[in-house]
Amino acid sequence: MPTPQDGVDGSAARIPLLPPAPPRRAAVRLHPLPLLVAAAFAASYHLFFLTPAPSYYQSLYLSLGSNDTAAAHLHALTIRPHLAGTGANALAAAHVVSALSSHSFPTRLTGYSVLLSYPARRSLSLSAPDRDTVHFALKQETYAGDPYEAVSAEVVPTFLAYAASGSVAAEAVYANYGRAEDFAYLAARGVNVTGKVAVARYGKVFRGDIVRNAREAGASAAVLYTDAKDYAVGKAFPDGPWMPPTGVQVGSTFKGVGDPMTPMWASSEGCERLSIEEAMASDDMPGIPALPVSGKDGAAIIQLIGGDVAPEDWQGGDGAPVYRLGPGPAVLNLTYIGNETMANIQNVISVIEGKEEPERYVILGNHRDAWTFGGVDPNSGTAALLELAQRLSELQKKGWRPRRTIILCNWDAEEYGLVSLLTLITYDHKATHMSHTGSTEWVEENRAMLTSRTVAYLNVDSAVYGRGFYASATPQLDELLKEASKQVQNPDNETQSLYDLWMASDSSPLVGRLGGGGSDYSAFVQHIGIPSVDLSIGSDYAVYHSLYDDFIWMEKFGDPLFQRHVAAASMWGLVALRLSDEEILPFNYSNYAAELERIVTVAPGYQDGALRINERVLGMPVSLSPLHKSIKEFRRAVLEVDSELKALQTWKIWAPWRNSPLKVRDINDRLMMTERAFTEREGLSGRPWYKHLIYGPSLHNDYGAEVYPGVDDAIQTAMRTNTSKSWQSVQHEIHRVSRVINQAALVLSGGLT
């Protein structure tokens, strides 16, 4: 790596001749304070006038954006489909390694052997009385002039990873979005799902939860489709951005985290493993055969389902036929045979070593593998990462070196390791992509080092998919995101900042939270308690996980000028520079304290119609006083640390000799480690991998970001069973959360009881 300039030329300055010294007089004892002031002034002069301030490099970084660089990387990464475990994805990894190594950043591949799922055989036919049997092709069609027509044959056949192998022939039942409440409604209406094929549309919950909910309702198989009401409300690609009639959303149905064969531990060489049969028998697997189909095929099935008319909010869009509940008379004959096999995956890790605090890490991550071409998901993020890396290289040539170490990570097998939230992108702009085999394995393998050294993790998955800016974070980073967004130009309006674009959005709350299965941040936040961020620029993205998510879609609809990629890289890199270069970490825990209180009195997860926690336990033998008391202690700790931070910032300007490195280090460590205190070794009840008791995914929807997830799980169970024991469990969960908040208060204040 080129050695960056550490300062100005160290050659001796010319000393002017002075007049002869006066006659020697009796020695005068000088008071030490003026000497200290003089020394401090000299040090401050060197600091402020000879060494560029972090803000100088931040401004320089923002001036170096290159849309051509981002476009070139995206084009190179999306030439071929590159599913995890394939040769094409290995070539994509080689491209990332080459790009990062060209900047002389030490770069390496970290490999793991994990259980991946591929389709071996699929078929689906539809029959009904007095109707000819329809055999579905289960194929996404290319279009006239498609430049990727030849290589589209390499795209994996449409399937749902980890679905159970088997054949089912049974009547179809329409289950709306496949939520738990949808199946409860069917039961209330007397619609028997047992032994049937549940037909559900994408759009509200994770596909794995749809299949799991169908299984729990007694269904023998499931079919998922993209309804035109949600995915085809305008011109279809290539004439518009919406899903073509034969487009199919593929994806994983695994509800666990990381490699299914190594739950709770890293999939390192020679490690303990479950057998494939044991892994597939896990409750995190869907357990029944399932297939995804196109909107065209889904409509054909829906048309032949009879029975009672479905409710209004279960119906299709304008011009759609009446949707009915079933069962039958439509009969689906479904076969799915999967190939679950061990495959090699590769993370790319690149390091820019810090100068003053090399043992403190600021980690940036994006994944590389894609179900198809990955034009948006995930390689818009990969292109932004590589464009960002080029800018950091240019900073090095200008003398910059980070105070703390920056680690650039490009993950593999994210698509398999959990699920993807962008299914909801049309409806929930706070959504981003979900977890992550590669990142999970790396975090599990390096858990001790990461928990003791990591300042923050900054995630970008699908960086660009249209207009709009959306951010999610742990609350101590809220203010940093707002400040940084004010410095980045709105890519679609040069008179505005990204902050202006953000303020104009319909996001509520403005900054989302990282409790959902989300993306590669999951292992960092929910497993080991690292302050984290997730960023994206976009709005509607209907071709998600389909054949049509390619460079052409991005060039025509996602980001024609590639200025949005530049803005994404600018925001991402600027936040990284502030965290890596500023002497005092730019954390603000005031928002965290407010959030903890708001969760108790405002609907958890900010979901419309949800009851407040105090309303949900009203009249029950449950007390929230332990929670209120612990939050009060946390508020007190926040006020104390805010006072310390103000003093340090004041001294930095007017009395720098008072800021000892040990004092700065102490407060930075407390700011960094407070998030860890919100984790508990035992994890969520029944879900021990999730250690964070403030943020975690909903038990019934991995897309859902829950706050106090253990409390929410317990309340849902108690409301369903209404037993004394179940309400005792609610109280127990409240005490558990209270304890971790008390621990966080102690860490932040830096005191012992």
C-alpha positions in Angstrom: 0.0 0.0 0.0 1.4 3.5 -0.9 2.6 5.3 2.2 0.4 8.3 2.8 2.0 11.6 3.7 1.9 12.0 7.5 2.4 15.7 7.6 4.4 18.6 6.2 8.1 18.6 5.1 10.2 17.9 8.2 13.3 19.8 7.1 14.7 22.3 9.5 13.5 25.9 9.1 16.0 28.7 8.7 16.5 30.6 12.1 17.0 34.4 11.7 20.0 36.1 13.4 19.1 37.7 16.7 20.8 40.7 18.5 23.4 39.9 21.2 21.9 38.6 24.5 21.7 41.1 27.3 24.0 40.6 30.4 23.2 37.6 32.4 21.0 38.3 35.4 19.8 36.3 38.4 17.7 33.4 37.3 13.9 33.9 37.4 11.8 30.9 38.1 9.1 30.7 35.4 5.6 29.6 36.3 4.8 26.3 34.5 1.3 27.3 33.3 2.5 29.8 30.6 4.9 27.1 29.4 2.1 24.6 29.1 0.0 27.2 27.3 2.9 27.9 24.9 3.4 24.1 24.3 -0.3 23.6 23.8 -0.4 26.6 21.3 2.4 25.1 19.4 0.7 21.7 19.2 -2.6 23.3 18.3 -0.9 25.4 15.6 0.5 22.2 14.0 -2.8 20.5 14.4 -5.0 23.2 13.0 -2.8 24.8 10.4 -0.3 22.2 9.1 -2.4 19.0 9.2 -5.6 19.1 7.1 -8.8 18.8 9.3 -11.1 15.8 8.7 -13.6 18.2 7.1 -11.1 19.0 4.4 -10.9 15.3 3.3 -14.7 15.0 3.7 -15.2 17.9 1.2 -12.5 16.4 -1.1 -14.2 13.0 -1.0 -17.5 14.5 -2.0 -15.9 16.3 -5.0 -14.5 13.0 -6.4 -17.7 11.2 -7.4 -17.7 9.5 -10.8 -20.9 8.3 -12.4 -18.8 6.7 -15.2 -16.9 4.6 -12.6 -20.1 3.4 -11.0 -21.7 2.6 -14.4 -18.6 0.7 -15.6 -18.6 -1.5 -12.4 -22.3 -2.2 -12.6 -22.0 -3.2 -16.2 -19.1 -5.6 -15.5 -20.8 -7.2 -12.5 -24.1 -7.8 -14.3 -22.9 -9.3 -17.6 -24.0 -12.8 -16.5 -26.4 -14.2 -13.8 -24.3 -14.9 -10.7 -26.1 -17.0 -8.1 -24.1 -18.0 -5.0 -22.1 -21.1 -5.5 -21.7 -20.7 -9.3 -18.7 -20.0 -11.4 -20.2 -16.7 -12.6 -20.3 -15.5 -9.0 -16.7 -16.5 -8.5 -15.9 -14.3 -11.5 -17.8 -11.4 -10.0 -15.8 -11.9 -6.8 -12.6 -11.7 -8.9 -13.8 -8.4 -10.3 -14.3 -7.0 -6.8 -10.9 -8.2 -5.7 -9.2 -6.8 -8.7 -10.9 -3.4 -8.3 -10.0 -3.1 -4.6 -6.4 -4.4 -5.1 -5.8 -1.9 -7.8 -5.9 0.8 -5.1 -3.2 -1.1 -3.1 -5.7 -1.9 -0.4 -4.8 -5.3 1.2 -7.5 -7.5 0.0 -8.3 -11.2 0.6 -11.0 -13.8 0.0 -12.5 -15.6 3.0 -14.3 -18.8 2.1 -16.9 -21.0 3.7 -18.6 -24.2 2.7 -22.4 -23.9 3.3 -25.6 -25.6 2.4 -27.3 -24.0 -0.7 -30.4 -25.0 -2.5 -31.1 -25.4 -6.2 -34.0 -26.7 -8.2 -33.7 -30.2 -9.8 -37.2 -30.7 -11.1 -40.4 -28.6 -11.1 -43.9 -28.9 -12.7 -47.3 -27.3 -12.1 -50.6 -27.9 -13.8 -54.1 -26.6 -13.3 -57.3 -28.5 -13.9 -61.0 -27.9 -13.2 -64.3 -29.6 -14.3 -65.1 -29.0 -17.9 -61.8 -27.3 -18.5 -58.7 -28.5 -20.4 -55.7 -29.0 -18.1 -53.2 -26.2 -18.3 -49.5 -27.1 -17.9 -47.6 -24.0 -16.9 -44.2 -23.4 -18.5 -42.7 -21.9 -15.4 -40.4 -19.8 -17.5 -39.7 -16.0 -17.7 -39.7 -14.8 -21.3 -37.2 -12.5 -22.8 -38.2 -9.6 -25.0 -37.4 -8.5 -28.6 -34.0 -7.0 -28.7 -33.0 -8.2 -25.2 -29.2 -7.9 -25.1 -29.1 -10.6 -22.4 -31.2 -13.1 -24.3 -28.3 -15.5 -24.9 -27.0 -15.6 -21.3 -30.6 -15.6 -19.8 -30.4 -19.4 -20.2 -27.9 -19.4 -17.3 -30.6 -17.9 -15.0 -31.7 -20.5 -12.4 -35.1 -21.9 -13.1 -37.8 -20.3 -11.0 -38.0 -21.8 -7.6 -38.1 -21.2 -3.8 -34.9 -22.2 -2.2 -35.1 -24.8 0.6 -38.7 -25.7 -0.2 -39.4 -29.3 0.7 -39.3 -31.8 -2.1 -42.5 -33.6 -3.0 -45.6 -33.9 -5.2 -49.1 -32.7 -4.2 -52.4 -32.7 -6.2 -55.1 -30.9 -4.3 -57.8 -28.2 -4.5 -56.6 -24.6 -4.4 -57.5 -22.1 -1.7 -56.9 -18.4 -2.1 -55.0 -17.0 1.0 -54.6 -13.3 0.0 -51.0 -12.2 1.2 -50.5 -15.4 3.2 -50.3 -13.7 6.6 -51.2 -15.4 9.8 -54.3 -13.2 10.0 -55.3 -14.2 6.4 -55.3 -17.9 7.3 -57.2 -17.1 10.5 -59.8 -15.4 8.4 -60.2 -18.4 6.2 -60.7 -20.6 9.3 -63.3 -18.2 10.7 -65.1 -18.4 7.3 -65.1 -22.2 7.5 -62.7 -22.6 4.6 -60.7 -25.8 5.1 -57.1 -25.4 4.2 -56.0 -28.9 5.4 -54.5 -30.9 2.6 -55.0 -28.1 0.1 -52.6 -26.0 -2.0 -52.6 -22.4 -0.6 -52.3 -19.7 -3.3 -51.0 -16.4 -2.0 -49.7 -13.2 -3.5 -46.4 -11.5 -2.6 -46.4 -8.1 -1.0 -46.9 -8.0 2.8 -44.7 -10.6 4.6 -41.6 -12.6 3.9 -42.2 -15.5 1.4 -40.8 -18.0 4.0 -43.5 -16.8 6.4 -46.2 -17.3 3.7 -45.2 -20.9 3.2 -44.8 -21.5 6.9 -48.2 -20.0 7.7 -49.7 -22.2 5.0 -48.0 -25.3 6.5 -49.3 -24.3 10.0 -52.8 -23.9 8.6 -52.6 -27.5 7.3 -51.8 -26.9 3.6 -49.9 -29.5 1.8 -48.2 -27.1 -0.6 -48.1 -23.4 -1.5 -48.0 -21.3 -4.7 -46.8 -17.7 -4.6 -47.4 -15.1 -7.3 -47.0 -11.5 -8.2 -50.4 -9.9 -8.4 -50.9 -7.2 -11.1 -52.5 -5.0 -8.5 -49.1 -4.7 -6.7 -46.5 -5.3 -9.4 -47.9 -4.2 -12.7 -49.7 -0.9 -12.2 -48.0 0.7 -15.2 -46.1 -0.2 -18.4 -44.2 -3.4 -18.1 -40.5 -3.7 -18.7 -38.8 -3.0 -21.2 -41.4 -0.2 -21.9 -41.8 0.7 -18.3 -40.3 -0.3 -14.9 -43.1 -2.7 -13.9 -43.0 -6.5 -13.8 -43.8 -8.2 -17.2 -46.7 -10.8 -17.2 -44.3 -13.8 -17.2 -41.9 -12.3 -14.5 -41.4 -14.4 -11.4 -40.0 -13.4 -8.1 -37.7 -16.2 -6.8 -36.0 -16.3 -3.4 -35.3 -18.2 -0.2 -37.8 -19.5 2.2 -35.3 -20.3 5.0 -36.3 -18.5 8.2 -33.1 -19.0 10.0 -29.8 -17.1 9.8 -26.6 -18.1 8.1 -25.6 -21.7 7.1 -28.5 -24.0 8.0 -26.0 -26.7 8.9 -24.1 -24.6 11.4 -26.8 -22.8 13.5 -25.2 -20.5 16.1 -21.6 -21.1 15.0 -19.4 -20.3 12.0 -19.2 -22.7 9.1 -15.4 -22.9 9.3 -13.2 -25.7 8.0 -13.5 -28.9 10.0 -16.3 -27.5 12.2 -19.2 -29.4 13.6 -22.2 -29.7 11.2 -25.7 -30.9 11.2 -26.5 -33.4 8.4 -28.4 -32.1 5.4 -31.4 -34.1 6.6 -31.2 -32.6 10.0 -30.9 -29.1 8.6 -33.9 -29.6 6.2 -36.0 -30.9 9.1 -35.5 -27.7 11.1 -38.5 -25.7 11.9 -36.8 -22.8 10.2 -37.4 -24.6 6.9 -40.8 -24.3 5.1 -41.5 -28.0 5.4 -43.8 -28.3 2.4 -43.3 -28.1 -1.4 -43.8 -24.6 -2.8 -43.3 -22.8 -6.1 -43.4 -19.1 -7.3 -45.3 -18.3 -10.4 -45.8 -15.2 -12.6 -48.7 -12.8 -12.4 -50.1 -14.3 -15.6 -50.1 -17.8 -14.2 -51.4 -16.6 -10.9 -54.3 -14.9 -12.6 -55.2 -18.1 -14.4 -55.3 -20.0 -11.1 -57.3 -17.4 -9.3 -59.9 -17.3 -12.1 -60.7 -21.0 -11.5 -61.0 -20.8 -7.7 -64.7 -20.8 -6.7 -66.5 -20.6 -3.3 -67.4 -17.5 -1.4 -66.4 -14.1 -2.6 -63.2 -12.8 -0.9 -63.3 -9.6 1.0 -62.8 -6.3 -0.8 -59.2 -5.9 0.4 -58.4 -9.4 -0.9 -59.5 -8.4 -4.4 -57.3 -7.6 -7.4 -56.9 -4.3 -9.2 -59.1 -2.6 -11.7 -60.4 -4.9 -14.4 -59.5 -8.1 -12.4 -62.1 -10.8 -12.1 -63.8 -11.4 -8.7 -61.4 -13.3 -6.3 -63.0 -16.2 -4.4 -61.8 -18.2 -1.4 -62.2 -21.8 -2.6 -61.4 -24.5 -2.0 -61.6 -25.7 -5.5 -62.9 -26.5 -8.0 -59.5 -25.6 -9.3 -57.0 -28.4 -8.7 -53.3 -27.8 -8.7 -50.8 -30.7 -9.4 -47.4 -29.4 -8.1 -44.1 -31.2 -8.1 -40.9 -29.7 -6.7 -37.6 -31.7 -6.3 -34.8 -29.7 -4.8 -31.1 -30.2 -4.7 -29.6 -29.2 -1.4 -25.9 -29.4 -1.6 -22.7 -28.1 0.0 -21.2 -25.2 -2.0 -18.3 -22.8 -1.6 -18.9 -19.1 -1.0 -16.4 -16.3 -0.8 -16.4 -13.0 1.0 -14.1 -10.2 -0.2 -12.4 -8.3 2.7 -10.3 -5.2 2.0 -8.6 -3.1 4.8 -7.5 0.5 5.0 -5.5 0.5 8.2 -6.0 3.4 10.6 -3.1 5.5 11.8 -3.9 6.5 15.4 -6.4 3.8 16.3 -5.9 0.9 14.0 -7.6 -1.5 16.4 -10.9 0.3 16.0 -13.0 -0.7 13.0 -15.5 1.1 10.8 -17.0 -1.6 8.5 -18.8 -1.1 5.2 -20.6 -4.0 3.7 -22.6 -5.0 0.6 -23.3 -8.4 -0.9 -22.5 -9.6 -4.4 -24.5 -12.7 -5.2 -27.8 -12.3 -7.1 -30.7 -14.6 -8.1 -30.4 -13.3 -11.7 -28.3 -10.4 -13.1 -28.4 -8.2 -10.0 -28.9 -4.8 -11.7 -30.4 -3.4 -8.6 -30.2 -6.2 -6.1 -27.4 -6.2 -5.0 -24.9 -4.9 -7.5 -26.0 -1.3 -7.5 -24.6 -1.4 -4.0 -21.4 -3.2 -5.1 -20.9 -0.6 -7.8 -21.3 2.2 -5.2 -18.8 0.4 -2.9 -16.2 0.2 -5.6 -16.7 3.8 -6.6 -16.4 4.8 -3.0 -13.1 2.8 -2.7 -11.7 4.7 -5.7 -12.4 8.0 -3.9 -10.7 6.8 -0.8 -7.7 5.8 -2.9 -7.6 9.4 -4.2 -7.7 10.7 -0.7 -4.7 8.6 0.2 -2.8 10.2 -2.7 -3.6 13.6 -1.1 -2.1 12.6 2.2 -5.2 11.2 4.0 -5.0 8.2 6.3 -8.0 7.3 8.5 -7.7 7.6 12.2 -9.4 4.3 12.6 -9.3 1.3 10.4 -11.9 1.1 7.5 -12.8 -2.4 6.4 -14.6 -2.9 3.0 -16.6 -6.1 2.8 -18.4 -7.7 -0.2 -20.5 -10.6 1.1 -21.5 -13.8 -0.6 -24.7 -15.9 -0.4 -26.7 -13.2 1.2 -29.7 -14.2 -0.9 -29.8 -17.7 0.7 -29.0 -16.9 4.3 -32.3 -15.4 5.1 -34.8 -13.4 3.2 -35.3 -10.2 1.2 -37.3 -7.2 2.4 -37.4 -5.6 -1.0 -40.5 -7.7 -1.8 -42.2 -4.8 0.0 -40.4 -2.0 -1.7 -43.6 -0.8 -3.5 -45.3 -0.4 -0.1 -42.6 0.3 2.4 -39.9 2.6 1.3 -38.0 2.0 4.5 -37.4 -1.6 3.3 -34.1 -2.8 2.3 -32.6 -6.2 1.5 -32.4 -9.1 3.9 -29.8 -11.4 5.4 -26.8 -13.0 4.6 -25.0 -16.3 4.8 -21.6 -14.8 4.1 -21.8 -11.9 6.6 -23.3 -14.2 9.3 -20.5 -16.7 9.0 -17.9 -14.0 9.1 -19.4 -12.3 12.2 -19.8 -15.7 14.0 -16.2 -16.6 13.2 -14.8 -13.2 14.3 -17.3 -12.5 17.1 -14.9 -11.7 19.9 -12.7 -9.4 17.8 -15.7 -7.6 16.3 -17.5 -7.0 19.6 -14.4 -5.5 21.2 -13.2 -3.4 18.3 -16.0 -2.4 15.9 -17.3 1.2 16.1 -20.1 0.8 13.5 -21.3 -1.2 10.5 -22.6 0.7 7.5 -24.7 -1.4 5.1 -25.8 -0.7 1.6 -27.6 -3.5 -0.3 -29.7 -2.4 -3.2 -28.2 1.1 -3.4 -30.3 2.5 -6.2 -33.7 1.7 -7.6 -35.2 5.1 -8.5 -35.9 8.4 -6.7 -36.1 9.0 -3.0 -33.7 8.5 0.0 -34.3 6.1 2.8 -32.2 5.3 5.9 -32.4 3.0 8.9 -30.1 3.0 11.8 -29.6 2.3 15.5 -30.8 5.6 17.1 -27.4 6.9 18.3 -26.5 7.5 14.6 -29.7 9.4 13.6 -28.2 12.8 13.9 -25.0 11.8 12.1 -27.2 10.7 9.1 -29.1 13.9 9.1 -25.9 16.0 9.2 -24.2 14.0 6.5 -27.3 14.1 4.2 -27.1 17.9 4.3 -23.7 17.8 2.7 -24.7 15.5 -0.2 -26.3 16.8 -3.3 -29.8 15.6 -4.3 -28.9 13.6 -7.5 -32.2 14.8 -9.2 -32.1 18.4 -8.2 -28.8 20.3 -7.9 -30.3 23.1 -5.9 -31.2 20.7 -3.1 -29.4 18.4 -0.7 -30.1 14.7 0.0 -31.6 15.9 3.3 -34.2 18.0 1.4 -35.1 14.9 -0.6 -35.3 12.9 2.6 -37.5 15.5 4.3 -39.9 15.4 1.3 -40.4 11.6 1.6 -43.4 9.9 3.2 -41.1 8.0 5.6 -42.6 7.6 9.1 -40.6 7.6 11.2 -38.0 9.4 9.2 -35.2 7.1 10.2 -36.2 3.4 10.1 -34.9 0.9 12.6 -32.9 -2.3 12.1 -35.1 -4.8 13.8 -36.3 -6.6 10.7 -34.3 -9.4 9.0 -33.3 -6.6 6.7 -29.9 -7.3 5.3 -26.3 -8.0 6.2 -26.6 -5.6 9.2 -28.7 -8.3 10.9 -25.6 -10.2 12.3 -24.0 -7.0 13.4 -27.0 -5.5 15.2 -29.1 -8.3 16.3 -26.4 -10.9 17.1 -23.5 -8.9 18.6 -24.9 -5.4 19.1 -22.9 -3.1 16.8 -24.2 0.4 16.0 -25.3 0.2 12.4 -26.8 2.0 9.4 -28.6 0.9 6.2 -29.0 3.2 3.2 -30.7 3.2 -0.1 -31.9 5.6 -2.9 -35.1 4.5 -4.6 -38.9 4.1 -4.7 -40.7 1.4 -6.7 -38.9 -1.7 -7.8 -41.3 -4.3 -9.1 -38.8 -6.5 -11.1 -37.2 -7.6 -7.8 -35.6 -11.1 -7.9 -36.8 -11.6 -11.5 -35.1 -12.1 -14.9 -35.5 -8.4 -15.6 -33.4 -7.0 -12.8 -30.5 -6.2 -15.1 -28.3 -3.3 -16.3 -30.9 -2.2 -18.9 -33.6 -1.8 -16.2 -31.1 0.4 -14.2 -30.0 2.4 -17.3 -33.6 3.1 -18.4 -35.5 3.5 -15.1 -33.3 3.1 -12.0 -30.6 5.6 -12.6 -30.2 6.7 -16.3 -27.3 9.1 -15.5 -25.8 7.1 -12.6 -25.8 10.2 -10.5 -27.9 8.4 -7.9 -25.1 5.8 -7.5 -22.7 8.8 -6.9 -25.0 10.2 -4.3 -25.3 6.8 -2.6 -21.6 6.4 -2.5 -21.2 10.0 -1.3 -23.5 9.5 1.7 -22.1 6.1 2.5 -18.5 7.3 2.4 -19.1 10.5 4.2 -20.7 8.7 7.2 -17.7 6.3 7.1 -15.2 9.2 7.1 -16.8 10.9 10.0 -16.8 7.7 12.1 -13.3 6.8 11.1 -11.6 10.3 11.3 -13.2 12.3 14.0 -11.4 12.2 17.3 -14.6 12.0 19.3 -17.2 9.6 17.9 -20.2 11.4 16.5 -22.8 9.4 18.5 -25.8 10.9 20.1 -27.7 8.8 22.6 -30.5 11.3 23.2 -32.5 9.8 20.4 -32.1 6.4 21.9 -33.5 7.4 25.2 -36.5 9.0 23.5 -37.0 5.9 21.4 -37.0 3.6 24.4 -39.7 5.6 26.0 -41.7 6.1 22.9 -41.8 2.3 22.3 -43.6 1.9 25.5 -46.2 4.5 24.8 -46.3 4.5 20.9 -47.1 1.5 18.7 -44.2 -1.0 18.5 -42.6 -1.0 15.1 -44.7 2.1 14.2 -47.2 -0.1 12.4 -50.5 1.5 11.7 -53.3 0.3 14.0 -51.0 -1.4 16.5 -51.7 -0.8 20.1 -49.3 0.7 22.5 -47.6 -1.7 24.9 -49.4 -0.1 27.9 -52.7 -0.5 26.1 -52.0 -4.1 25.2 -51.4 -5.1 28.8 -54.1 -2.9 30.3 -56.1 -4.7 32.9 -53.7 -7.6 32.9 -51.4 -8.6 35.8 -48.4 -6.9 34.2 -46.4 -3.9 35.5 -44.4 -1.6 33.2 -42.7 0.1 36.2 -39.4 -1.8 35.8 -39.2 -0.6 32.2 -40.0 3.0 33.1 -37.4 3.0 35.9 -34.6 1.6 33.7 -35.4 4.1 30.9 -35.2 6.9 33.5 -31.7 5.6 34.5 -30.7 5.5 30.8 -31.9 9.1 30.4 -29.7 10.2 33.3 -26.7 8.5 31.8 -27.4 10.2 28.5 -27.4 13.6 30.2 -24.1 12.8 31.9 -22.3 11.7 28.8 -23.8 14.7 26.8 -22.3 17.0 29.5 -18.9 15.2 29.2 -19.0 15.5 25.4 -19.7 19.2 25.5 -16.8 19.7 27.8 -14.5 17.7 25.6 -15.5 19.7 22.5 -15.1 23.0 24.4 -11.7 22.0 25.6 -10.7 20.9 22.2 -11.0 24.5 20.9 -10.1 26.6 23.9 -8.0 24.3 26.2 -6.7 21.4 24.2 -4.1 20.4 26.9 -7.1 19.3 29.1 -8.1 16.6 26.5 -5.9 13.7 27.4 -5.9 10.8 24.9 -7.1 8.5 27.7 -10.1 10.7 28.5 -11.1 10.7 24.8 -10.5 7.0 24.5 -12.6 6.3 27.6 -15.6 8.2 26.4 -15.3 6.7 22.8 -15.2 3.2 24.3 -18.4 3.9 26.3 -20.2 5.3 23.2 -19.1 2.3 21.2 -19.9 -0.4 23.8 -23.3 0.8 24.9 -25.1 -0.9 22.0 -23.5 -4.2 23.1 -25.2 -3.9 26.5 -28.6 -4.2 24.8 -27.8 -7.8 24.0 -28.2 -10.8 26.3 -26.4 -14.1 26.1 -29.6 -16.2 26.1 -31.2 -14.2 23.2 -34.9 -14.0 22.4 -37.0 -16.8 23.9 -37.1 -19.6 21.3 -34.8 -17.6 19.0 -31.5 -17.6 20.7 -29.4 -16.4 17.7 -31.1 -13.0 18.1 -29.3 -11.5 21.1 -30.6 -7.9 20.9 -33.5 -7.3 23.2 -34.5 -3.9 21.8 -34.5 -4.6 18.1 -35.3 -7.9 16.3 -37.6 -9.4 13.7 -41.2 -10.1 14.3 -41.9 -13.7 15.2 -44.6 -13.9 12.5 -43.0 -11.8 9.8 -39.2 -11.5 9.2 -39.9 -8.3 7.3 -41.3 -6.7 10.4 -38.9 -4.6 12.5 -40.0 -5.1 16.1 -38.9 -3.1 19.1 -38.8 -5.0 22.3 -39.4 -8.2 20.2 -39.3 -10.5 23.2 -42.1 -8.5 24.9 -44.1 -8.5 21.6 -43.8 -12.2 21.2 -44.9 -12.8 24.8 -47.9 -10.5 24.5 -49.0 -12.1 21.3 -48.9 -15.5 22.9 -50.7 -14.3 26.0 -53.4 -12.6 24.0 -54.0 -15.8 22.2 -53.9 -18.2 25.2 -54.9 -15.8 28.0 -53.5 -18.0 30.8 -51.8 -16.9 34.0 -48.6 -18.5 32.9 -48.5 -16.6 29.6 -49.0 -13.2 31.3 -46.2 -14.1 33.7 -44.0 -14.6 30.7 -44.9 -11.1 29.5 -43.7 -9.8 32.9 -40.6 -11.8 32.7 -39.8 -10.3 29.3 -40.3 -6.8 30.6 -37.9 -7.5 33.4 -35.3 -8.9 30.9 -35.5 -5.7 28.7 -35.3 -3.6 31.8 -32.1 -5.3 32.9 -30.3 -4.7 29.6 -31.4 -1.0 29.6 -29.9 -0.7 33.1 -26.7 -2.4 31.8 -26.6 0.1 28.9 -27.0 3.0 31.3 -24.0 1.8 33.4 -21.8 1.4 30.3 -22.7 4.8 29.0 -22.0 6.5 32.3 -18.8 4.5 32.8 -19.7 3.7 36.4 -20.1 0.7 38.6 -22.9 0.0 41.1 
